[in-house]
Amino acid sequence: MANSPHGGKLKDLLARDLPKHDQLTAEAETLPAIVLSERQLCDLELILSGGFSPLEGFLNEKDYNGVVTNNRLADGNLFSIPITLDQSKEDIESLGIKPGARLTLRDFRDDRNLAIITVDDVYQPDKAKEAKEVFGGDEEHPAVKYLFNTAKEFYVGGKIDAINRLEHYDYVALRYTPAELRLHFDKLGWSRVVAFQTRNPMHRAHRELTVRAARSRHANVLIHPVVGLTKPGDIDHFTRVRVYQALLPRYPNGMAVLGLLPLAMRMGGPREAIWHAIIRKNYGATHFIVGRDHAGPGKNSKGEEFYGPYDAQYAVEKYKDELGIEVVPFQMMTYLPDSDEYRPKDEVPTGTRTLDISGTELRNRLRTGREIPEWFSYPEVVKVLRESHPPRHEQGFTVFLTGYQNSGKDAIARALHVTLNQQGGRSVSLLLGETVRAELSSELGFSRADRTRNIGRIAFVASELTRASAAVIAAPIAPHEQARLHARELVEKYGSFFLVHVATSLEYAEKTDKRGVYAKARSGEIKGFTGVDDPYEAPAKADLTVDIEKTSVRSAVHQIVLLLEAEGLLDRL
């Protein structure tokens, strides 16, 4: 029999409210609606399914203060992460959010009504206290950044009436609710289940670790990866789930089950580890593997870890009796080539030869196409990773040229376009400033806001093409530093971004202008012209600087090609 839920009863609101589904559906259409963000949707999904039992809604002020201050709800139940519904003052006023009000909670993706909240209270949290008590207070922590930069200023507490499950179109068969997973365990005859939390691909060491944990406790394994919101920069969940599916047959005798968890992680270290244990208990697990630096966000800008390596294990161990789930410490595994086996590092005799591949080294091998040995990961897992992470010479990138009108950036862009097309191997897209203005931004003027919007559109198109493994050459004037930084940020989610400053002087660009556009700007015929009545902010940190007054277009293109070659992007040349 599966472990009992946290608080003693699984709060499956979808099952509870099914008899009044039609009534709630009709009522929801008559109420003002709060359109939920992606994180709020993740939270709501786990409230509705009972994954956050004993919660039946978003925390009111009394529960919130208890969780922040001492890890407890007002009724005394252990709960370590505040689950809150943040709203702006404007929305509170316009929607009439106040105690006693009922409001529909709506999915931003498809406008489906998911639930109705009955408001207990509207309160303004002490965000500084929440940041310090829950996450440690470091302003570089991603959850602290979210708290101050994204979360709205007020929280709305209240219980939920469930209407609909969230619609998912990926891996539907693996998206068990707690009730469904408990039933699955019961059908398999499993009474002892070790849950393994992960937001990364799994390799042979992870398989060995989980098998050892299960065998030592006469249990089975629940691989329970997070597929909601994880740490920025993590491998996408589509790739990770394909990895888990490829790995599953490597477990002996049907030892493991794979289920997906739609959680929005906070990367909250010790607090988050307690939360994860509560969630896995609700899903029926009897044991939970807590890793080294579990749910930690890594290091801050000073190179310091946000949490101690074993803080999370200590935190869960402190509450183990109350949690009712056994903590399984994460053992660091290492490979012994002479005996072709993995063992925990603390069990390896001194002097024994061992092999390891770090995460950094793995990413480097994927990037360069170098071999990933079978002792580290299974061939079927490597195949999935290589499909999603091709070697450098197959990856997309963007070359972003910026400079004055007639600085030579367009000529360089056209010549580079021809050069890369001659190479072959990937599609090459050219986004000239005038072309984009005509085709995508014809309604925009030349105010700072409109220029920023135009560069944003170019960056969006470039990022999507880069993601599709294309080479992108963009050549707008892009006179403002902030817009260029935003462009880099967008593109670098999917590939490399190279800022090339075509630093030809304004005097030379104007002197060699055969179209007469500078003359028109000087006469006032053209308004908001960069260099005449609108400033150009030179890049603070360009990847390459060229000057057509001092070098030829051919030489400038050659310098760009050398830059791309040095990054391994043009190995086919």
N, C-alpha and C positions, 0 to 999 in steps of 0.2 A: 504494500500500500504506500502511495506517495506521501511525502512529508505534509503535515498540516499547514495551512496558510498562515501568514503572519497576522496576528490578532485573533486567530481561531476560526475565521470564516472567510472564504473567498468572496470578495465583493465583485462578482460578475454582474455588472449593471445591465449588460445587454440581455442576459438571461432573465434577470429580475424584472426588467421593464418590457419584455416582449409582449405580455398580455395587453398592454396599453399602447402598443406601437402605433396603431392607426390614429388613436386619439392624440398622441404626442406629435405625430407627423402633421396633423391638421393644425394643431396649436402653433407649431413652429413657424408655419407660414404667416401667422398673424402677428408675430413678435418682431421687435427690432433685432438685428443680427450682429454679432461680433464675428468678424472674419479672422480666423486664426492663422498665426504665422506657422512656419514649418516646425519650430521647436514646440510651440503650443499644441500642434497636431500630434506630435510624438507623445507628449505628456497626456493628452486627452485619450489617445488610443490605449495607453496602459492603465488609465483610470477606468475606462469603459470595460476593459477585459478582466480587470482584477489584478493586473500585474503590479499595481501599486497598493494592493490591499495593506492596511485597512482603509485607505482613502476612498471616499465616495464623491470627491469633487476637488476643486482647487482650495488651497489652505486659506481659512479666514485668519484674521489678525492674531487671535489667541493661539491657534495652532502654529502659525508662522513664527511667532515669538518663541514658542516652546522649542520648535525644531532648531531655530537659529541659535538659541542660547544653550540648550542642553540635550539636543538630539531626541526630543520627545514631543509627541502631540499632546494636546490638552488633556486627553484621557489617560495619559501615561504610557501609551504605546511607543516603542522605539521607532524613530524615523529620522533620517540624517540629512536629507536634502530637501529644501523648501520647494514645493511644487506650486507655482504661482501663475496667476493669469494677469499679466501686466497690461495696463491700458493707459492711454494719454488722457489728460484733463479734457481735451476737446472731444474725444470719443465718449467719455463719461457724461459730459453735458449733452451732446447731440443725441446719444442713444438712451438717455434717461436711466443710466446705471445707478441704482441706489438700493438700500436694503429692502428686500421684499420683491423687487422687480424680477421678472422672468425674461430671459433673453436667449435667443437661438445661437448656438455655436456652429459656425459654418466653415466648411473646407474651402480654402482659397484656390485649390486646384480645379475643382469642378462645381463649386457652389452648392454642394449637397449639404443638407442640414443633418448634423451628426448628433446633437444633444441640445438640451435646454438646461440652463443654469438658473437656479433660484438664488439670488444674491443675499448672502449673510451680511457682508459689510464691504465697504470701499475704504482702503487705508493707504497711507503713504509710508513705505518702509524706510527703515534706517539702512540705506544701502551700504554705507561705510561699515556698519556693524556686521551686516550679512557677508560682505566681502572678507572681513577679518575672521569672523568666527567660523564660517563655512569653508572658505577657500584659502585662508592664510593671509590675505590682505595684499599680496604682491600685485602691484598695478599692471604687471606684464602678464599675469595669469589670464588665459583666454576667457574663463568664466567671469573674472572681475572686469575685463574689458567689455564683455557682453552686458554685464550688469549696468555699467555706467554709460556705454555708448549706444546700446541697442534697446535694452529693456526700457519700457515706458515708466513714468514717474509714480503711478498708482497701481496697487494690486486689488483685484476683485476676488473675494472669497465666496464660496457657495457650493452647495451640493448639486449633483448632476442627475438629470433624467436622460437615459440613453435612448437614442432613436435608431441610428445606423452605424454599422462598422465602417471604418475607413476602407475605401476601395484601393486595392493594390493590383498591379498588372504584372509584377515580376515575382517569381518563385512563390506563387500562391500556395502550393502544396506544403511549403516549409514554414509558413507563417501561422504557427499554432498559437492559440490563446492559452492561458494557463489551464483552463478547464479541458481543452482539447488535448494538451500535452499530458495532463494527468490521466486522461482516459487512455491515451496511447501507451503510457507506461503500464497501466493496469492490464491492458490487452496483451502486452508483451510479458507480463508477470514480473516486472521490475519493481523491487521494493527499496533498493539502495542505488542512488544515482549521484554520480560525481559530475557537477556542472563546470564547464570550462568556458570562461569569458574571454573573448578576443575581439580585437579590431584590426588584426593584421593577418596576412596569409599564414598558413600553418605548414611546417616542414617536418622532416623526419624526427627531429628532436621533440617537437610538440606531440607527435603521435606516441613516441616512447614515454614521454612524461605522463600523458593521460592514461595510457595503458597500465603503466606502473601504479599510478594512483588508484585506478579501478581495481586491479588485481589485489593490491594490498588491503583493500577494504571490501573485497568480494562484492563489487558493485559494477554497474554499467556506466557509460559515459554519455553525457549530454553536451554536444558541441553547440554552444549558444552564443554565436557572434552578434555583435551590434550592427544593425543595418539602418539605424536612424541617422543621427548626427554624431560624428566622431571628431577627432582632431583635424584641423585644416592641414592638408598635405597628405593625409592618409590615402592608401590605395582604395579606389572606389569599391563599393560593396558588390557590384556585379562581378568584378574580377575575383574578389575574395570568396564569394559564394561558389563560383565555378571551381576555385581551388579546394574548398571544403568538400564539394561533391566528388572531385577527383580523388581526394584523400580517403574518403569514407570506406571504400572497399579494402583498404589496407588494414583496417581494424579486424581482429580475429573474431570469427563466429558471431557476427552481428552485434558486436559489443557496443557500438555507438549509434546514436541518433543525432541528426542535425536539425536544429530548429532556429529560426531567425527572431531576433529581438529588436523591435522598432523603438529603441531607446534614443533619446537625445542626451548624450554624455555631457557631463560638466567638467570632466578631467579633474575631479575633486579629491584625488588621492585617498586619504583615510576615510573621510566622510563618504566618498563615493563607493569605497569598498564595502562599507556597511550597507549602503543602499543596494548595491549589486547582490549582496547576500540575501537581503529581504526579498528582492525580485525573484531570485532563483528559488528561494523557499516557496514563494507563491506559485512558481511553475512546477513544484513537486520535487525539487532536488533535495537530497539529504546531506550532500557534501558539496563544498565549493572551493575551487582552487583559487587562492589569492596569490598573485604574482609579486615579484620584486618591483617596487615602485608602481604598484597596481593603480591604474587610471591616473597616473601622473602625467602632466603636460610636457615633461622633459626639463630643459634648462632655460633660465632667463637670459637676458642679454649679457649678464656678468659671468655666464657659464656655470651658474649655481643651480642645483636641483631645487624644485619648488618644495619637495617633500623628501624626508629621509627614505632610504631604500626599503626599510621594513616597517615604516609607520602604518601602512595599510594593514599589514598582517597583525600588528599589535592592536590596532583599533577593532578589528573583527574578533580577535581572540578575547578582548576585554568584554565583549557582549555575547560571547558564544552561547552561554546558557540561555540567555533571553532570546537570542536569534533562533535557537533550535536547529541550527545547521552546523555541521562539523567543518572546521577550517582545514583545508589541505594546503600546506605551504608549497609554493612553487619551487621546485628544485631545478637549479641551473644544470642542464645536461651538456655533456661533451662527448665527442666521438673518439673511440679508441681504435685506430686503424689496424693494429696488430691482431685484435680479436674481432674486428668488424662488429662493434656493438656500441651503444650509447649507455653511459652511466652518469649518475649525479656526480658533479665535480667533487663534492666532499667525500665521495667514496672511492676516488681514484688514488691508488698508491703513488707515493712520491717517485718521480723518475719515469712514470709511464708516459709513453708518447700519446699526445692528444691532438686533435684537429678541430678547429672552429672557423666559422665564417660569420663575421659581424653583419649587422643590417646594412651598414655603410658599404661593406665589401660586396654584399649581394646586389645592392642597387648599382654599384659600379660594374659588376659583371653583366647585369641586365642591360645597362646603358651601352656597354662596349661590345656585347655579343660574346664575351668570353664564356668558357665552359662553367657550368654549375654542376659539381660532381654529384653522383648518385648517393654518396654517403651523406650528403647534406639534405637533398630534397629528391623526391621521386620524379622520374621523367615526366609523368602525366601532369604533375604540379608545375614543373618548369615550363612545359608546353603552354599551359594557360597563362603564366606570367609573361612569357615571351610574346604571346599574341597581344597582350595589353601594353607591354613595354618593349617596343621594338628597339633595336640598336640605334645609336645616334644617327647613322647615315640614312635611316628610314624615318626619323622623327621630323615633325613639322617645326618651323621656326618663322620668326618675323624680323625683317630688317626695316627699321623705321627711320626714314631720313627726314631731318628737320632743318629749315633754313629760310632765308628771305626768298621772296618771289624772284625768279631768275638767278638764283644762287648756283644753279647747276644741279640741284637735287633731282629734278625731273629727268634730265639727261642721264644722270648716273643711274636712276631707277630703271629707265628704259634699257640701258646697256646691260645692267645687271640681270634684268628680266631675260634678255636674249642669252646671256652667258649661262644662266641656270637652266634654261630650256634646252640649250645645246647639250648640257650634261645628261639630262634625262633622269629617270628614276623616281621622280615625284612631280606632281603638278605644281605650277608656279603661277601665282596670282599677283597682278599689279594694281595697286590702289593709288592712283594719282589724285592729288588734291582737287583738281578741276573736275575730274570724272566723278568723284564722290559727291562733290557739290552739286553736280548736274543730276545725278541719278538717285542719291540718297538724301541730300540735304538742301534741296532747291528752295525750301521755304525759309531757311535760316539766313539771318543777316551776319554781321561781323562784330556784334557786341561780344564782350568776354563770355557771357553765358552761352550765346549761340556758338561761338568757337569751341567752347568746352564740350557742348553737346555734339558738335560735328566730329571732334576727335574721339569722343566716346563711341560714336557709331562706327568709326573706322576701327577702333580697338576691338569692338564686339565682333565685327566681321573677321578681323585678323585672328582673333582668338579662336573662333569657330573653325576657320580654315587651318590654323595651326593644329588644333585638336584632330583634324582629319588628315594630318601628316603632310600638309602642303607647305611649300615655301611661299611666304607672303612678303611683298615689297610694298611698303606704304610710304608715300612722299607728300604729306601735307605740309603747310608752313608750320603749324603747331607752335605758335609763339609763346605759349604759357607752360611753365615748368610743371605745375600741378596736374594739368591735363595729360602731359607726357608721362608723369609718374603713374597716373591712373591707367593709362594705356599699357604700361609695362606690367602693372599688377594684374590686369585682366589676361594678358597673353601668357604670362609666366605660370598661370594655372595649368597650362597645357603644353608648353614648350618654351624654347629659348627666345629671348627678345634682345635685339641689338639696336641700340640707339646710335645713329650716325649723324653727327652734327656737321652739316655742310656750311662751314664757317666763312664762306666768301663774304667779303665786306659789303655793306650797304652801298658804298660809293661805287664799287666795281659792278655790282648787280644792276644799279641804276644806269651806269655809263654804258653797259652792254645791252641794255633793254631795247630790243628791236620792235617790240609790240607797242611801245609807247604808254604802258600802263602806269609807270612812275610819273610821267608827265601829266597824265590825267589826274593822278592822285595829288600832285603838287598844285594843280590848278583848282582843286576842290571838286572835280567832276566825280571822283571816287572817294567815298568816305570810309573811315576805319581801315585804312590801308597800312599793313605792317611795315614799320620803318619810317613812315611819313607822319601819320597822326595816330598810330597805335604802336606801342612798344613791343620789342622782341626780347624775351628773356632767354639769354644763352643757357644751354644745359649745364648744370653743375657737375654732372658726371656722365659724359658720353662714353660709349664703348669705343668709338673711333671718331676722329675729327679730320676732315679733309677740307681743302680750300682750292676751288677751281681757278682762282687767280694765280695760284702757285703751282698747280699740278693739272694734269689732263684728266678727262673723264675716264680714259682707259686705265690710268694709274690708280684713280680712286676706286674703280671697280675691282682692280687687282688687289688692293688693300682689303676690301670687304671680303673677297674670296679667300684671302689668306686668313682672315679672322674666322671665317666659317670653317675652313679646313683645320685650324688649330683646335676648334671645338669638336672635331670629329664628325661634322655634319655633311661633309662633302667627300667622303672616302672613295666615292666612285669616280671622282675627277682624275 
